[in-house]
Every structure is written in structure tokens, then in C-alpha cells.
Amino acid sequence: MTKKTTVLALIAGCTASALAAPPAFDPAVNLATAQRPGGAAAGDFDGDGDMDLVVSVDNLDRLLIFTNNGGTFSGPVEVLTGANTGPDTMQAADFDSDGDVDIAVVLKNNTTVRVYTNNGGVFAPAGDSATGADPRGMKMGDVDGDGDMDLATANRDGSSVSVLVNNGGVFSPNTFSVGDEAGGVDFGDFDGDGDLDLAVGRRQIRDVSFYTNNGGAFSLAQSIATPGQRPSSIETGDMDGDGDVDVLASGDFLNLFVNNGGSFSGPAFFGTGGANPGEIAAVDLDRDGDLDVVVGDEDLTFVAGLENLGGTLGAPTLFTTGTAPQQMAVADFNADTMVDFAVPNRDSNSTSILINAIAPPKGCDADIDGDGDADADDFFDYLDLFAAGDPAADLTGNGTVDSDDFFAYLDSFVIGC
């Protein structure tokens, strides 16, 4: 093995550690909302390039749309959903394929999901789709592979899951029984066959079950017990970086089920700093290439961030919100390329905006030779500049070529161009 090959082999390990950082957020900025906010979703509703926010409240029953103006929010504009409809969890996507971002909202008391289409920033109801009783935990994914977003709800009182298949903006429901008290649901291609399967938390049975997609019909493939826990929120993602989709579930702990070629093991248990973990989001908080986790506590006043440490999760770092944080909206609200959060606080009548405090990696300083990519030639060209103390190697701009510049180059190199 040549010296150059040896050095490049070491980059894979040191670049990830150069980027990795524990979760960090600025102190929350709290937006006043009406009573009992529950659902949240983010999208560029006005087409100006930044991410706006919609929050559902159930007194009075309505959606509150906050406009993002360069990182600060104004509004809200109210969209009434109807008396006693019980709006709750939401998703935002271009459901009708007309180029702007629409809103789907669970109406718990109506046993439906309603889509509001976006017409130049003005939202109008486009129709309701039936679900099972007490729908919650709505997630979205392209379950039929036709390029538009479909939806799924866990129906707690109906002990069922509803998959709502999108056909040009019109949804066709497929509701099937999953056993007593469905708590949460999410999509993922667990068996690697190219279509989206389902993971379901079953509260009364106290397990997480995995359903295989067979051309739009779902069949139970595996169930794993969550001893003593009633799993609720479900989140999917490749937590161990092996190329398949793993599953997270909240119960008394955060539960991680590892996918091994289509068969799951676990759960591994992780503390979250509280007693009632709720909504989960798996996102790359530090842009080191793996998925970290943020989870709210439905009884307390914080969300917890857990860093991904090579497929396991670190100790929770707690970030103050209002009381009883609910569904989390994930977006880059201040346009710094880092993932931020918006969290409705049910019992504080507020929504907390949590801006990611981790500094974004630098741009494409990695392309030393100017050929449009970052490769081995660029890495060794930079080493030559660094060794010579060339001013071009001063990436931090402090007038000195030192170790900070070297690690800044590693950050840029791993991101690429």
C-alpha cells in the first residue's frame, strides 16, 4: 500500500470525527398560538425560497400559517377546519403536482385526513379521505412509486392503519387492521425490494410490527416486543449506516430496532431525560453523514437531542421548550444549511423555534485544482500548500496556516463539491 493510499484510507475515519458534534440549539423563540397546538409542518408556502410554518390548534379548530421573513416569523393567517374537527398531525408537500406546497391535516374527530391545496399562498379545502377511528401520527412517502406523496395514519381507536394513495391529488384510502390500539406508523423499504413497507407501534400489544408491501397490500412480516412499553411515535432511517432502513419507537425509552437485511433485531434502549418520550425525528444535525435523533417529552418542557455515535446513540442533551411538546416540523428556517425545528407546545399555547447552533461546514474549498470535484488530487494539493505555509492554505482567514485550517479543509473535503 502506498503512502498516498494509506493517508486516503485514514480520511474516512478522521473526516467524520472532524464534522461530528453533539446537538446544540439556540434558546427557543416562542410563537404565541391559540389553545392546544398539536401538529406542525414546514414548507415554502409563499414561494419566496424560505421555509414557512403551519401549526394546528383545536380551540378553535384551525390551522395557523406563519410566514418566514428571513428567519423571523410573522402572522399567523388562520384557516378554519370546522367546529369540533380536531385538527392534529400534518404533512406538507405538493400533493396535486402543480408546483407549490399543499397541506394535509388529520381531523381526529371526523375520522378523516383533509388536504388543503395552495393557490398562490391561499389555501382551500380539496377534499377529505376516510381513515380508521382516532387517526394520529400521520407520515408520508411514495408508497406506490408514482412520484407523488402518499400518506399513512395510525388509528388508535380503530386498531388499524390507513394508507391514503395519492392519484393526482385525489386520495384513495386502504384501511387494514393491525391489532389493538395502533400508536404510530412510518414508511421504509425494509426488505430492499424498491417499495415502501410499514412499521407500526401497537400500544396494547406492546410491540412494534413490520408490514411488507406486496403491490399495495400489506402483510405482517415480523413483530418484536417492547417489554412493558406502549410504543407510540415511529420514525425510520438508516441509523447504523449499513444501507438498510432501521426503526425508532418511543415508549418509556427510545427504542432502536436494527434492520439486518430485512429482519429486525432489538430493541436497544436509550434514555431521553424524561419519562414519556413522544414525537421522534431522525435527522443529520451536524452534517457528519449519519442520522442523529431529536425526541420530545409529552409530559415535560423539553426536547432531547441524541448524537449518533456510529450506530448507537449518545447521552441526551435537553433543550427547553414549552410544556408538552408535540409533532416536530423539521426545516432549515434561517437558510444556513443546518436543520432546525419547530415544536408546538400543547399545554403552553406556544410553538418553540429551535435554531441549530452548530456552525455549518464551509463551502467547496476542497476543490483545489478547480475541476469541479473534490478528489485525491485536491487532497494532496492542499497538503503541499499546507506544508509550504502558502497563504492559499489559510482557510480560516486568520492570517496563519495552522491545524484549524487543516481540519477546515477536512470538513470541506468530506462534503465534496
C-alpha positions as CSV (number, residue, x, y, z in Angstrom):
1,M,0.0,0.0,0.0
2,T,1.5,3.4,-1.0
3,K,1.8,6.3,1.4
4,K,-0.9,8.2,-0.5
5,T,-3.3,5.2,-0.3
6,T,-2.7,4.9,3.4
7,V,-3.4,8.6,4.0
8,L,-6.6,8.4,2.0
9,A,-7.8,5.4,3.9
10,L,-7.4,7.4,7.1
11,I,-9.6,10.2,5.8
12,A,-12.8,8.2,6.1
13,G,-12.3,8.0,9.8
14,C,-11.0,11.5,10.6
15,T,-13.4,13.5,8.4
16,A,-16.4,12.1,10.1
17,S,-14.9,12.9,13.5
18,A,-14.0,16.4,12.3
19,L,-17.6,17.1,11.4
20,A,-19.3,15.3,14.3
21,A,-20.7,17.4,17.1
22,P,-23.2,16.9,19.9
23,P,-26.6,18.5,19.4
24,A,-26.8,22.2,20.1
25,F,-29.7,24.7,19.6
26,D,-30.0,28.4,20.4
27,P,-32.5,29.2,23.1
28,A,-36.1,28.8,21.8
29,V,-38.0,31.6,20.3
30,N,-41.6,31.0,21.2
31,L,-44.5,32.0,18.9
32,A,-47.9,32.5,20.5
33,T,-50.6,30.2,19.2
34,A,-54.2,29.5,20.2
35,Q,-55.1,26.8,22.7
36,R,-53.7,23.3,22.5
37,P,-51.4,23.3,19.4
38,G,-50.6,19.8,18.3
39,G,-49.4,19.4,14.7
40,A,-46.7,21.2,12.8
41,A,-45.3,21.1,9.2
42,A,-42.9,23.3,7.3
43,G,-42.9,24.2,3.6
44,D,-42.3,27.2,1.3
45,F,-45.9,28.1,1.1
46,D,-45.4,31.6,-0.5
47,G,-42.7,30.5,-3.0
48,D,-40.1,33.0,-1.8
49,G,-37.4,30.4,-1.1
50,D,-37.6,30.1,2.7
51,M,-39.4,27.7,4.9
52,D,-42.7,28.8,6.4
53,L,-44.6,27.0,9.2
54,V,-48.1,25.7,9.8
55,V,-49.4,24.7,13.2
56,S,-52.7,23.1,14.0
57,V,-54.8,24.0,17.1
58,D,-58.0,22.5,18.4
59,N,-59.6,25.5,20.1
60,L,-60.9,27.0,17.9
61,D,-60.3,24.3,15.3
62,R,-57.9,25.8,12.7
63,L,-54.5,25.9,11.0
64,L,-52.2,28.8,11.8
65,I,-49.8,29.7,8.9
66,F,-46.7,31.7,9.9
67,T,-44.7,33.4,7.1
68,N,-40.9,33.2,7.3
69,N,-39.2,36.5,6.6
70,G,-35.5,35.8,6.5
71,G,-35.6,33.7,9.7
72,T,-38.3,35.6,11.6
73,F,-41.9,34.7,11.5
74,S,-45.0,36.9,11.0
75,G,-48.7,36.1,11.1
76,P,-50.4,33.9,11.5
77,V,-53.0,33.6,8.8
78,E,-55.9,31.4,10.0
79,V,-57.6,28.6,8.1
80,L,-60.7,27.2,9.9
81,T,-61.2,23.5,9.7
82,G,-64.7,23.4,11.1
83,A,-66.2,23.2,14.6
84,N,-65.1,20.1,16.6
85,T,-63.0,18.6,13.8
86,G,-59.9,18.2,16.0
87,P,-57.0,19.1,13.6
88,D,-53.8,17.4,14.7
89,T,-50.7,16.0,12.9
90,M,-49.8,17.4,9.5
91,Q,-47.6,16.9,6.4
92,A,-46.7,19.4,3.7
93,A,-45.9,18.5,0.1
94,D,-47.0,19.3,-3.4
95,F,-49.9,16.7,-3.3
96,D,-51.6,18.0,-6.6
97,S,-48.3,18.3,-8.5
98,D,-48.9,22.0,-9.5
99,G,-45.6,23.3,-8.3
100,D,-46.5,24.7,-4.8
101,V,-46.7,23.2,-1.4
102,D,-50.0,22.0,0.0
103,I,-51.0,20.8,3.5
104,A,-52.5,17.6,4.7
105,V,-54.0,17.5,8.2
106,V,-55.5,14.8,10.4
107,L,-59.0,15.7,11.6
108,K,-59.2,13.3,14.6
109,N,-62.9,13.9,15.4
110,N,-64.0,13.5,11.8
111,T,-62.0,10.3,11.2
112,T,-60.5,11.8,8.1
113,V,-57.5,13.4,6.5
114,R,-58.1,16.7,4.7
115,V,-55.9,18.2,2.1
116,Y,-55.7,22.0,1.6
117,T,-54.4,23.0,-1.8
118,N,-52.2,26.0,-2.2
119,N,-53.4,28.6,-4.7
120,G,-50.8,31.4,-4.8
121,G,-50.4,31.2,-1.0
122,V,-54.1,30.9,-0.3
123,F,-55.3,27.6,1.0
124,A,-58.6,25.9,0.1
125,P,-60.0,22.5,1.2
126,A,-59.7,19.9,-1.6
127,G,-61.4,17.0,0.0
128,D,-61.5,14.6,2.9
129,S,-60.3,11.0,2.9
130,A,-61.7,8.5,5.4
131,T,-59.4,6.8,7.9
132,G,-60.0,4.5,10.9
133,A,-61.2,5.9,14.2
134,D,-58.9,8.4,16.0
135,P,-56.2,8.9,13.4
136,R,-52.8,10.3,14.5
137,G,-49.1,10.1,13.8
138,M,-49.5,10.8,10.0
139,K,-46.5,10.2,7.8
140,M,-45.9,10.5,4.1
141,G,-44.0,8.6,1.4
142,D,-44.4,7.4,-2.2
143,V,-45.9,4.1,-1.4
144,D,-46.9,3.2,-5.0
145,G,-43.8,4.6,-6.7
146,D,-45.7,7.0,-9.0
147,G,-43.7,10.1,-7.9
148,D,-46.2,11.8,-5.6
149,M,-46.6,11.7,-1.9
150,D,-49.0,9.3,-0.3
151,L,-50.0,9.3,3.4
152,A,-50.5,6.9,6.3
153,T,-52.2,7.2,9.7
154,A,-52.2,5.1,12.8
155,N,-55.8,4.9,14.0
156,R,-55.7,4.3,17.8
157,D,-59.3,3.6,18.5
158,G,-59.8,1.8,15.2
159,S,-56.8,-0.5,15.9
160,S,-55.9,0.0,12.2
161,V,-53.6,1.8,9.8
162,S,-54.9,3.8,6.8
163,V,-52.7,4.2,3.7
164,L,-54.0,7.0,1.6
165,V,-52.8,6.6,-2.0
166,N,-52.5,9.8,-4.0
167,N,-53.7,9.8,-7.5
168,G,-53.2,13.2,-9.0
169,G,-54.3,15.0,-5.7
170,V,-57.2,12.6,-5.0
171,F,-56.6,10.1,-2.2
172,S,-57.8,6.5,-2.1
173,P,-57.9,5.0,1.4
174,N,-56.8,1.5,2.2
175,T,-57.5,0.7,5.9
176,F,-56.5,-2.6,7.4
177,S,-56.4,-4.0,11.0
178,V,-53.2,-4.2,12.9
179,G,-54.3,-5.3,16.3
180,D,-55.3,-3.4,19.5
181,E,-54.6,0.3,19.6
182,A,-52.2,1.5,16.8
183,G,-49.9,4.2,18.2
184,G,-47.7,5.2,15.4
185,V,-46.6,4.4,11.8
186,D,-43.9,5.2,9.3
187,F,-42.8,4.1,5.9
188,G,-39.5,2.4,4.9
189,D,-38.2,0.0,2.4
190,F,-37.2,-2.6,5.0
191,D,-36.7,-5.6,2.6
192,G,-34.9,-3.7,-0.1
193,D,-37.2,-4.6,-2.9
194,G,-37.8,-1.0,-4.0
195,D,-41.2,-0.2,-2.4
196,L,-42.2,1.2,0.9
197,D,-43.2,-1.1,3.8
198,L,-44.7,0.0,7.1
199,A,-43.6,-0.1,10.8
200,V,-46.4,0.2,13.3
201,G,-46.4,0.7,17.1
202,R,-49.1,-1.4,18.8
203,R,-49.7,0.1,22.2
204,Q,-51.9,-2.5,23.9
205,I,-50.0,-5.5,22.4
206,R,-46.8,-3.7,23.4
207,D,-44.7,-4.4,20.3
208,V,-43.5,-2.9,17.0
209,S,-44.7,-4.7,13.9
210,F,-43.3,-4.7,10.4
211,Y,-45.6,-5.0,7.4
212,T,-44.4,-5.9,3.9
213,N,-45.7,-4.0,0.9
214,N,-46.9,-6.6,-1.7
215,G,-48.1,-4.4,-4.6
216,G,-50.1,-2.1,-2.3
217,A,-51.4,-4.9,0.0
218,F,-49.6,-5.1,3.4
219,S,-48.9,-8.3,5.3
220,L,-47.3,-8.8,8.7
221,A,-43.7,-9.9,8.4
222,Q,-42.4,-9.6,11.9
223,S,-43.3,-8.4,15.4
224,I,-40.8,-7.5,18.2
225,A,-42.0,-6.9,21.8
226,T,-41.3,-3.7,23.7
227,P,-41.5,-5.1,27.2
228,G,-43.6,-3.0,29.5
229,Q,-43.8,-0.2,27.0
230,R,-46.6,1.2,24.8
231,P,-44.9,2.3,21.6
232,S,-46.3,5.5,20.1
233,S,-44.3,7.6,17.7
234,I,-42.4,5.7,14.9
235,E,-39.5,7.0,12.9
236,T,-37.5,5.3,10.2
237,G,-34.0,5.9,8.9
238,D,-30.6,4.2,8.3
239,M,-29.2,4.6,11.8
240,D,-26.2,2.4,11.5
241,G,-25.1,3.4,8.0
242,D,-25.3,-0.1,6.5
243,G,-27.7,0.8,3.7
244,D,-30.9,-0.5,5.1
245,V,-33.7,1.2,7.0
246,D,-33.9,0.9,10.8
247,V,-36.8,1.9,13.0
248,L,-37.1,4.0,16.2
249,A,-40.1,3.9,18.5
250,S,-40.9,5.9,21.6
251,G,-42.2,4.2,24.7
252,D,-40.8,4.6,28.2
253,F,-37.5,4.8,26.4
254,L,-36.3,5.5,22.9
255,N,-36.2,2.0,21.2
256,L,-34.0,1.2,18.3
257,F,-34.7,-1.8,16.0
258,V,-31.8,-2.6,13.7
259,N,-32.5,-4.0,10.3
260,N,-30.3,-6.8,9.2
261,G,-31.1,-7.5,5.5
262,G,-34.9,-7.3,6.1
263,S,-35.0,-9.0,9.5
264,F,-35.1,-6.8,12.7
265,S,-33.3,-7.2,16.0
266,G,-33.6,-5.3,19.2
267,P,-34.7,-3.2,20.7
268,A,-31.8,-1.3,22.1
269,F,-33.0,1.2,24.8
270,F,-31.9,4.8,25.1
271,G,-32.8,7.2,27.8
272,T,-34.2,10.6,26.8
273,G,-34.1,12.5,30.1
274,G,-37.8,12.2,30.7
275,A,-40.5,9.6,31.4
276,N,-42.8,9.9,28.4
277,P,-40.9,10.2,25.1
278,G,-43.2,11.3,22.3
279,E,-42.5,12.5,18.7
280,I,-39.2,11.5,17.1
281,A,-37.2,13.0,14.3
282,A,-34.1,11.3,12.8
283,V,-32.0,13.9,11.0
284,D,-28.4,14.8,10.5
285,L,-28.0,17.6,12.9
286,D,-24.2,18.1,12.5
287,R,-23.9,17.2,8.8
288,D,-21.4,14.4,9.5
289,G,-23.3,11.9,7.3
290,D,-25.3,10.0,9.9
291,L,-28.7,10.4,11.5
292,D,-29.0,11.9,14.9
293,V,-32.2,11.9,16.9
294,V,-34.5,14.6,18.5
295,V,-37.4,13.4,20.7
296,G,-39.9,15.4,22.7
297,D,-41.3,14.5,26.1
298,E,-45.0,14.8,26.2
299,D,-45.2,15.4,30.0
300,L,-42.3,17.9,30.4
301,T,-40.8,21.0,28.9
302,F,-38.0,19.9,26.6
303,V,-36.9,18.0,23.6
304,A,-33.8,15.8,23.8
305,G,-31.1,15.6,21.2
306,L,-29.0,12.4,20.9
307,E,-25.9,12.2,18.7
308,N,-25.3,9.2,16.5
309,L,-22.1,7.6,17.6
310,G,-21.5,5.0,14.9
311,G,-24.9,3.3,15.1
312,T,-25.5,3.8,18.8
313,L,-26.8,7.0,20.4
314,G,-25.1,9.3,22.9
315,A,-26.5,10.7,26.1
316,P,-29.4,13.1,25.7
317,T,-28.9,16.9,25.6
318,L,-32.0,18.7,26.7
319,F,-33.4,21.9,25.1
320,T,-36.1,23.9,26.8
321,T,-39.5,24.2,25.0
322,G,-43.0,24.9,26.4
323,T,-45.0,22.3,28.2
324,A,-45.9,19.0,26.4
325,P,-44.1,19.3,23.0
326,Q,-45.9,17.6,20.2
327,Q,-45.2,16.9,16.5
328,M,-42.0,18.5,15.3
329,A,-41.5,20.3,12.0
330,V,-38.0,19.9,10.6
331,A,-36.6,22.5,8.2
332,D,-33.8,25.0,7.6
333,F,-35.6,28.1,8.9
334,N,-32.7,30.5,8.8
335,A,-31.1,29.3,5.5
336,D,-27.7,28.4,6.9
337,T,-27.9,24.8,5.5
338,M,-28.4,23.3,9.0
339,V,-31.6,21.5,10.2
340,D,-33.8,23.5,12.6
341,F,-37.0,22.6,14.5
342,A,-40.4,24.0,15.3
343,V,-42.3,22.3,18.2
344,P,-45.9,23.1,19.2
345,N,-46.3,23.0,23.0
346,R,-49.8,21.7,23.8
347,D,-50.1,23.0,27.3
348,S,-48.3,26.3,26.9
349,N,-50.2,27.5,23.8
350,S,-47.0,28.3,22.0
351,T,-44.7,26.9,19.4
352,S,-40.9,26.8,20.0
353,I,-38.5,27.6,17.2
354,L,-35.2,25.9,17.8
355,I,-32.4,27.1,15.6
356,N,-29.4,24.7,15.1
357,A,-26.4,26.3,16.8
358,I,-23.8,24.0,15.1
359,A,-21.8,26.0,12.6
360,P,-22.4,24.9,9.1
361,P,-19.5,23.3,7.2
362,K,-17.6,25.6,4.8
363,G,-18.2,25.6,1.1
364,C,-16.2,23.9,-1.6
365,D,-12.7,25.0,-0.5
366,A,-11.9,21.3,-1.2
367,D,-11.6,21.7,-5.0
368,I,-8.0,22.9,-5.0
369,D,-7.4,22.2,-8.7
370,G,-10.7,23.8,-9.9
371,D,-12.0,20.8,-11.8
372,G,-15.4,20.9,-10.1
373,D,-15.0,18.0,-7.7
374,A,-13.1,17.1,-4.5
375,D,-10.8,14.1,-5.0
376,A,-7.4,12.7,-4.1
377,D,-5.6,15.1,-6.3
378,D,-7.2,18.0,-4.4
379,F,-6.3,16.5,-1.0
380,F,-2.6,16.1,-1.8
381,D,-2.5,19.5,-3.5
382,Y,-3.8,21.0,-0.3
383,L,-1.2,19.1,1.8
384,D,1.5,20.6,-0.4
385,L,0.1,24.1,0.2
386,F,-0.3,23.5,3.9
387,A,3.3,22.2,4.2
388,A,4.7,25.2,2.4
389,G,2.7,27.6,4.6
390,D,1.1,29.0,1.4
391,P,-1.5,31.8,2.2
392,A,-3.9,29.8,0.0
393,A,-4.0,27.2,2.7
394,D,-5.3,29.7,5.3
395,L,-9.0,28.6,5.1
396,T,-10.0,30.2,8.4
397,G,-8.7,33.6,7.2
398,N,-6.8,34.4,10.4
399,G,-3.5,35.1,8.6
400,T,-1.8,31.9,9.9
401,V,-1.7,28.5,8.4
402,D,-2.3,26.1,11.3
403,S,-4.2,23.0,12.4
404,D,-7.5,24.8,12.3
405,D,-7.0,25.3,8.6
406,F,-6.2,21.6,8.1
407,F,-9.4,20.5,9.9
408,A,-11.4,23.1,8.0
409,Y,-10.1,21.5,4.8
410,L,-11.1,18.0,6.0
411,D,-14.7,19.3,6.7
412,S,-14.9,20.7,3.2
413,F,-13.4,17.6,1.6
414,V,-15.9,15.2,3.2
415,I,-18.8,17.3,2.0
416,G,-17.4,17.5,-1.5
417,C,-18.5,19.8,-4.3
